[in-house]
Amino acid sequence: MPAVPSRHAAKPHDCDSLWNCYLLPYPNPADYHRWAQVWPPLAASLLTAAEATGAVLATVGNLYPYGPVDGAMHEGLPDAATFTNGRIRAAMWADALAAHRSGRVRAVEVRASDYAGPGVYSHLSVGATSLLGGRTARVIGSADQPHTWTDTRDTARLLVAAAADASAHGRTWIVPSSPPRTQREALTDLATAAGVPMVRLAPVGRRTLRVLGLVNGPLGVMADTCYQFDRPFVVDDRAARALRSRADRPGPPRSATPSTAYDARSPRPAPRRCRDEHRHRGPDLGRGHRHDRRAAVDRRLARPLRGESLLGYLILGTQFGWPDVLDQPGTTALDAFVEAETAARIGFTVFTASSLVLIPAALGVQQALAPVGPAGRTFAAFGVLAAFAQVLGWIRWPLAVPTLADSWRAAEGDEVARASVAASYDVLNAYGGGALGEHLGWLLQAVWAVGLAVVVLRAEVVPGWFARVGAVATVAWAVTVPVATSARLDALELWGLTAYSVWYVWLLVLGVLLMRRDRRS
């Protein structure tokens, strides 16, 4: 019987089992960042329906509730997830288990890993689609960490067995799955099964997903699950294998990946919202790659909400994998640049122009605040120097890196020559990007911003509340982002980026207020 809201609950004893398979086989990308709104009322209605009908509430869950663990996941582990969607799934089971223990319902949950198999939309099927099309396949995190993949048919077999066995109720079961395979191995299996050549894999990092999440909510939430691909993500499914044997459904789990390869040739139609998400938002993770910890200060501050920088961000984030690509060595980054050279040149040229805009901004504000005294001129100088430092960081991409990319292409097959080119890229990236663009450029801009906030507060040229908003936003982004980046506190870093966006809007409004003030005077 399908899950139904409580107001449509069936009469008692109309069914034996109520199966909660919502969003099976894979979470609808359009709803992935709205689980807090979607799941709690649905879970509550399912509990109500199960209690009213006397049916067994059998739920298809996932491994989110466990959170990051060391070693294989098993049913004896606590539900200790700290990220939002993991806590939501854990709370759903906690509520069902409480109702079961109180005698209100009979409940059981089967937990599957990432899905594979016919008709599945998942990380693996997205990579399979790219592979069969001869395109670079985007993978989350590392391509070389062992990962458990679950066939949806094995999930169904265990769900039926657990619902029918009274001794299986009141607990969770991990779905029997094939032996772990890395993403690279799984996609290689797909290529072999489909008779197509293997393609290059492009990793997508947590920070790229966070940045993409600024304009695509589901991708930002997906960053919470990167731990599943940055370390071994495997299961101990012996308990469920024994349960399935008792239910007269013996046999090893299905091999998920080859069937996915063949199915990807003519995939089943996805729900309409999934198709729309694929077409308009790009569930292949925006053709993204990787990020630079060095770049996490100023490049993560790369003005995602400014007109020019938003354009540059969209180009680079969707075509070149910025900013995570900057954390990769030359051997990987040059391959990515060769693949998306035109888009990278355009995107970084736009970023260069957006940094140059800081020069007239700094000079214009200084001129408007000229009566304040020499302090305005001093801080304006820091703003101009910050712009130049950032430009020197950005400009290497449209001017210097293409030359290295040409040498990289020409040296194909010559490992010694390629190693030399990659080393040159690494040095250029460390100096032009890490030293000039990120560290020096960010430091100078922070000094200018803090100084400007102090001058505006003392000058009393704008309303006091407006000046205080600018001061708070300035301190927030100037302090929070570098601290959060160093400590890898993604949520705090995003808060700092939001503060930077507020500060930039404040700067634009300040310019308008100062111009209106000059006209009136």
C-alpha positions in Angstrom: 0.0 0.0 0.0 1.5 3.4 -0.9 2.2 6.0 1.8 -0.8 8.3 2.3 -1.4 11.4 4.5 -3.3 10.8 7.7 -6.5 12.5 6.4 -6.6 9.8 3.7 -5.6 6.9 6.1 -7.2 3.6 5.2 -9.6 1.8 7.5 -8.1 -0.6 10.1 -6.9 -3.9 8.7 -7.1 -2.8 5.1 -3.4 -3.7 4.6 -0.6 -5.7 6.2 2.3 -3.5 5.4 2.7 0.2 4.7 6.0 0.7 2.8 7.6 4.1 3.0 9.6 4.2 -0.2 9.3 7.9 -0.8 12.1 9.4 -2.9 13.3 5.8 -3.8 15.5 5.2 -5.6 17.2 8.5 -5.1 16.3 11.8 -3.4 14.6 14.2 -5.8 17.3 16.9 -6.4 14.6 19.6 -6.3 13.7 18.6 -2.7 17.2 17.7 -1.4 17.7 20.9 0.4 14.1 21.0 1.7 14.1 17.8 3.7 13.3 19.7 6.9 10.0 20.8 5.3 9.3 17.6 3.4 10.1 14.7 5.7 8.8 15.5 9.2 5.1 16.0 8.2 5.3 13.0 5.9 6.9 10.8 8.6 4.2 11.9 11.0 1.4 11.0 8.6 2.9 7.6 8.0 3.0 6.9 11.7 -0.6 7.9 12.0 -1.6 5.8 9.1 0.3 2.8 10.4 -1.3 3.2 13.8 -4.8 3.5 12.3 -4.5 0.5 10.1 -2.4 -1.8 12.2 -0.1 -2.2 9.3 3.7 -2.8 9.7 5.5 0.5 8.9 8.4 -0.6 6.8 10.7 2.2 5.8 13.5 2.4 3.2 16.2 4.5 4.8 19.8 5.3 4.1 23.2 5.4 6.0 23.0 9.2 6.8 22.0 8.7 10.4 25.4 7.1 11.3 27.4 10.1 10.1 31.1 9.7 9.6 32.5 6.5 11.2 35.7 4.7 11.4 35.4 1.2 9.9 32.4 -0.6 8.5 28.9 0.6 9.4 26.7 -1.9 11.2 23.3 -1.9 12.9 24.9 -1.6 16.4 26.3 1.9 15.7 24.4 4.9 17.2 22.7 7.4 15.0 25.2 10.2 15.6 25.0 12.3 12.4 25.4 16.1 13.0 24.5 17.4 9.6 20.9 18.4 8.8 19.7 15.7 6.6 21.3 13.0 8.7 19.6 14.3 11.8 16.3 14.3 10.0 16.6 10.7 9.0 17.7 9.7 12.5 14.8 11.6 14.0 12.3 9.8 11.7 13.6 6.4 12.9 13.7 7.5 16.5 10.0 8.5 16.4 9.0 5.3 14.7 11.0 3.2 17.2 9.4 5.0 20.1 6.0 4.3 18.7 7.0 0.7 18.2 8.2 0.3 21.8 5.1 1.8 23.1 3.0 -0.7 21.2 1.3 1.8 18.9 2.9 0.5 15.7 5.1 -2.2 14.4 8.1 -0.6 12.7 11.2 -1.6 10.9 13.7 0.2 8.7 16.1 -1.1 6.1 19.1 1.2 5.3 20.8 1.2 1.9 24.0 2.8 0.6 24.2 4.8 -2.6 22.0 3.2 -5.2 22.9 1.5 -8.4 20.8 -0.6 -10.8 18.2 -0.3 -13.5 16.3 3.0 -13.6 18.3 4.5 -10.8 19.2 8.2 -10.7 22.3 8.5 -8.4 25.9 9.6 -8.2 26.9 6.5 -10.2 24.2 6.8 -12.9 25.2 10.5 -13.5 28.8 9.4 -14.0 27.6 6.5 -16.2 25.7 8.9 -18.4 28.8 11.0 -18.9 30.9 7.9 -19.5 28.6 6.5 -22.2 28.6 9.9 -23.8 32.4 10.1 -23.9 32.5 13.0 -21.6 34.5 13.6 -18.4 32.7 12.0 -15.5 32.3 14.1 -12.4 32.7 12.3 -9.1 32.3 13.6 -5.5 35.3 13.7 -3.3 38.0 11.1 -4.0 37.6 8.7 -6.9 39.8 6.1 -5.2 38.1 5.4 -1.8 36.2 2.1 -1.4 32.5 2.7 -1.4 29.5 0.4 -1.0 26.9 0.5 -3.7 23.4 -1.0 -3.2 21.2 -2.5 -5.9 17.6 -1.3 -5.5 16.3 -4.8 -6.1 18.3 -6.0 -3.0 16.7 -3.2 -1.1 13.2 -4.4 -2.1 14.0 -8.0 -1.2 15.1 -7.0 2.3 12.2 -4.7 2.8 9.7 -7.4 2.0 11.5 -9.9 4.2 11.8 -7.5 7.2 8.1 -6.4 7.0 6.9 -10.1 6.9 9.1 -11.3 9.8 7.8 -10.2 13.2 11.2 -10.9 14.8 12.8 -8.3 12.5 10.6 -5.5 13.7 11.8 -2.8 16.1 15.3 -2.3 14.6 17.2 -1.3 11.5 18.8 -3.5 8.9 21.6 -2.7 6.5 20.8 -3.9 3.0 23.1 -6.7 1.7 25.3 -5.1 -1.0 28.1 -6.0 -3.4 31.7 -5.8 -2.2 32.9 -2.2 -2.1 34.2 -0.6 -5.2 35.8 2.9 -5.6 34.1 5.3 -7.9 36.9 4.8 -10.4 36.6 1.0 -10.2 32.8 1.2 -10.5 32.9 3.4 -13.6 35.6 1.2 -15.1 33.3 -1.8 -14.6 30.6 0.2 -16.3 32.8 1.0 -19.2 33.9 -2.6 -19.6 30.3 -3.9 -19.4 29.1 -1.4 -22.0 32.1 -1.8 -24.3 33.1 1.8 -24.2 36.5 3.4 -23.4 37.0 4.8 -19.9 36.9 8.6 -19.6 38.8 11.0 -17.3 37.3 11.5 -13.8 37.0 15.0 -12.4 36.6 15.1 -8.6 34.2 17.7 -7.1 35.2 18.8 -3.6 33.2 20.0 -0.6 34.1 23.6 -1.1 33.0 23.7 -4.7 29.7 22.2 -3.7 29.3 24.8 -0.9 30.0 27.6 -3.4 27.7 26.2 -6.0 25.1 25.9 -3.2 24.9 29.7 -3.2 22.8 29.5 -6.4 21.8 25.8 -6.3 20.5 24.8 -2.9 20.7 21.0 -3.3 24.3 21.1 -4.3 25.2 23.1 -1.2 23.4 20.5 1.0 25.2 17.7 -0.9 28.5 19.0 0.5 27.5 17.6 3.9 27.8 14.1 2.5 31.3 14.5 1.0 32.7 12.5 3.9 31.2 9.4 2.3 33.6 9.8 -0.6 36.7 11.2 1.2 37.1 8.0 3.3 36.1 4.4 3.1 32.3 4.1 3.1 31.6 0.5 3.6 29.0 -1.7 5.5 28.8 -4.9 7.5 25.6 -6.5 6.2 25.9 -9.9 7.8 22.9 -9.5 10.0 20.6 -8.7 7.1 22.0 -11.6 5.0 21.0 -14.0 7.8 17.5 -12.4 7.9 17.1 -12.8 4.2 18.2 -16.5 4.4 15.5 -17.1 7.1 13.0 -15.6 4.7 13.8 -18.2 2.0 15.4 -15.5 -0.1 19.1 -16.7 -0.1 21.7 -15.7 -2.6 24.4 -13.0 -2.9 23.5 -9.4 -3.6 23.1 -8.4 -7.2 26.1 -6.9 -8.9 24.9 -3.3 -9.3 27.3 -1.6 -11.6 27.1 -3.6 -14.9 23.3 -3.4 -15.0 23.6 0.4 -14.4 25.9 0.7 -17.5 23.4 -1.0 -19.8 20.5 0.8 -18.2 22.2 4.1 -18.8 21.9 3.6 -22.5 18.1 4.1 -22.3 17.3 5.3 -18.8 13.8 5.3 -17.5 12.1 8.7 -17.6 12.8 10.5 -14.3 10.0 12.3 -12.5 9.4 15.6 -14.2 11.0 17.7 -11.5 14.1 15.5 -11.7 14.3 16.1 -15.5 13.8 19.8 -15.0 16.5 19.8 -12.4 18.9 18.0 -14.7 18.2 20.4 -17.6 18.2 23.7 -15.7 20.4 23.1 -12.7 22.8 20.4 -13.8 22.8 17.4 -11.5 26.2 16.5 -12.9 27.4 19.0 -10.2 27.9 21.9 -12.5 30.7 20.2 -14.3 32.8 21.1 -11.3 36.0 19.9 -9.8 38.1 21.0 -6.9 39.3 23.9 -4.6 42.4 25.5 -3.2 42.9 26.0 0.5 45.3 28.8 -0.3 42.5 30.3 -2.4 39.9 29.8 0.3 40.5 33.3 1.6 40.2 35.7 -1.3 38.9 33.4 -4.0 36.1 32.2 -1.8 35.5 35.9 -1.3 35.4 36.2 -5.1 32.3 38.4 -4.9 29.7 35.8 -5.7 26.8 38.3 -5.6 28.4 41.1 -7.6 27.2 41.4 -11.2 30.6 40.9 -12.9 31.8 38.3 -10.4 28.5 36.4 -10.4 29.0 36.0 -14.2 32.6 34.8 -13.7 31.6 32.5 -10.9 28.9 30.9 -12.9 31.2 30.3 -15.9 34.1 28.9 -13.8 31.9 27.0 -11.3 30.0 25.2 -14.0 32.7 24.7 -16.6 36.0 24.7 -14.8 35.3 23.4 -11.3 36.4 26.6 -9.6 37.3 27.0 -6.8 38.2 23.4 -5.9 40.3 22.9 -9.0 42.9 25.2 -7.5 43.8 22.8 -4.8 45.0 20.2 -7.3 48.6 19.7 -8.5 49.5 20.8 -12.0 49.1 17.4 -13.4 45.4 17.5 -12.6 44.7 21.3 -12.9 46.3 21.5 -16.4 44.1 18.7 -17.7 41.1 20.5 -16.4 42.3 23.8 -18.0 42.9 22.1 -21.3 39.4 20.7 -21.3 37.7 24.0 -20.5 40.3 26.5 -21.7 37.9 28.9 -23.4 35.5 29.1 -20.5 38.4 29.5 -18.0 39.9 32.3 -20.0 36.6 34.1 -20.1 35.7 33.5 -16.5 39.1 34.7 -15.1 39.0 37.7 -17.4 35.7 38.7 -15.9 37.2 38.2 -12.4 40.1 40.4 -13.4 37.7 43.2 -14.5 35.7 42.9 -11.3 38.9 43.4 -9.3 39.8 46.5 -11.4 36.4 48.0 -10.4 37.8 48.3 -6.9 40.1 51.1 -8.0 37.5 53.7 -9.0 35.4 52.5 -6.1 38.3 53.3 -3.6 39.2 56.6 -5.3 35.5 57.7 -5.6 34.7 57.0 -1.9 38.0 58.7 -0.9 37.1 61.8 -2.9 33.6 62.0 -1.4 35.2 61.7 2.1 38.0 64.2 1.3 36.8 66.7 4.1 37.4 64.0 6.6 41.2 64.4 6.3 44.2 62.4 5.3 42.9 59.1 6.8 40.6 58.7 3.8 43.4 59.0 1.4 45.6 56.5 3.3 42.9 53.8 3.4 42.1 54.5 -0.3 45.7 53.6 -1.1 45.2 50.2 0.5 42.0 49.7 -1.7 43.9 50.5 -4.9 46.8 48.2 -3.9 44.4 45.4 -3.1 42.9 45.7 -6.5 46.3 45.5 -8.2 47.3 42.5 -6.1 44.1 40.7 -7.0 44.5 41.5 -10.6 48.0 40.1 -10.6 46.6 36.9 -9.1 43.7 36.6 -11.7 45.7 37.6 -14.7 47.9 34.5 -14.7 44.9 32.5 -15.9 44.2 34.2 -19.2 47.8 35.1 -19.9 50.3 32.7 -18.4 48.5 29.4 -17.9 47.4 29.0 -21.5 51.1 28.9 -22.5 51.7 26.1 -19.9 48.6 24.3 -21.2 50.1 24.4 -24.7 53.3 22.9 -23.4 51.3 20.3 -21.5 49.5 19.2 -24.6 52.7 19.1 -26.6 54.4 16.9 -24.0 51.8 14.1 -24.1 53.5 10.8 -23.6 56.7 12.5 -22.3 56.5 12.1 -18.5 59.6 14.0 -17.8 58.5 17.0 -19.9 55.1 16.9 -18.3 56.5 16.8 -14.8 58.5 20.0 -15.6 55.5 21.8 -17.0 53.4 20.7 -13.9 56.1 22.0 -11.6 56.1 25.4 -13.4 52.3 25.6 -12.9 52.6 24.7 -9.2 55.1 27.5 -8.7 53.1 30.0 -10.6 49.9 29.0 -8.8 51.6 29.3 -5.4 53.1 32.7 -6.1 50.5 34.4 -8.3 47.5 32.8 -6.6 48.5 32.0 -3.0 50.9 34.8 -2.3 49.6 37.8 -4.4 46.0 37.2 -5.1 44.8 35.5 -2.0 47.0 36.5 0.9 48.3 39.9 0.0 45.2 41.0 -2.0 42.9 39.9 0.8 45.0 41.5 3.5 45.1 44.9 1.7 41.4 44.8 1.0 40.6 44.0 4.6 42.7 46.9 5.8 40.9 49.2 3.4 37.5 47.9 4.4 38.1 48.3 8.1 39.6 51.7 7.7 36.7 52.8 5.5 34.3 51.6 8.2 36.1 53.6 10.9 36.2 56.7 8.7 32.5 56.5 7.9 31.6 56.0 11.5 33.6 59.1 12.6 32.6 61.3 9.7 28.9 61.1 10.4 28.2 61.6 6.6 25.6 58.8 6.6 23.0 57.7 9.2 24.6 56.1 12.3 22.8 52.8 12.0 24.0 52.4 8.4 27.6 53.1 9.4 27.3 50.5 12.1 25.9 47.9 9.7 29.0 48.4 7.5 31.4 48.2 10.4 29.8 44.9 11.7 29.8 43.3 8.2 33.4 44.4 7.6 34.7 42.9 10.8 32.6 39.7 10.2 34.0 38.9 6.8 37.6 40.1 7.6 37.9 37.9 10.6 35.4 35.0 10.2 36.4 33.8 6.7 40.2 33.2 7.3 39.6 31.7 10.7 36.8 29.4 9.4 38.9 28.4 6.4 42.0 27.5 8.5 39.8 25.4 10.8 37.8 23.9 8.0 34.5 25.2 9.5 32.4 25.3 6.3 29.2 26.6 8.0 31.1 29.5 9.6 32.9 30.2 6.4 29.7 30.5 4.5 28.4 32.9 7.2 31.5 35.0 6.6 30.9 34.9 2.9 27.4 36.1 3.5 28.8 38.9 5.6 31.1 39.8 2.7 28.1 40.0 0.4 26.3 42.3 2.8 29.4 44.4 3.0 29.6 44.7 -0.7 26.0 45.8 -1.0 26.6 48.2 1.8 29.6 49.7 -0.2 27.4 50.2 -3.2 24.7 51.9 -1.1 27.4 54.0 0.6 28.5 55.3 -2.9 25.0 56.2 -3.8 24.4 58.1 -0.5 27.7 60.0 -0.8 26.8 61.0 -4.4 23.4 62.2 -3.3 25.0 64.1 -0.5 27.4 65.8 -2.8 24.6 66.9 -5.2 22.6 68.4 -2.3 25.6 70.3 -1.1 
